[in-house]
Amino acid sequence: MVVSISLCTLPAYFWINIEAVFATQPTREPVHAPLLAPEGREALPEIRSGQRQAIDEIAELNRNISTQQADLKRVADQREALTAKIVSLQNRPFAASVPRLLLRLHLVPF
């Protein structure tokens, strides 16, 4: 009987105190420079400088990609407009366009 009562009360206790259980879990502290070997501490500023340079280069590459994507969209839009114009010109009746062309070229008297 004692076992059954404890089996019923333990889950209730943990359910009520679940926030306290998760709040007290230790978090991992980052490794600090004093834990590094002397060679590692000497190389750390150079590594950080390299990281900053890589971040700047990646940002510049992202800007270039954005510019190229905008240029590509503009060219694609122009191509689409020209294709639509070509299709509309090809769908014109040939007989109606020839006299106007000949008049413009002054091959037919007025």
Residue pairs with C-beta under 8 A, 6 or more apart in sequence:
14 21
33 40
33 41
33 44
34 41
36 44
99 108
102 108
103 110
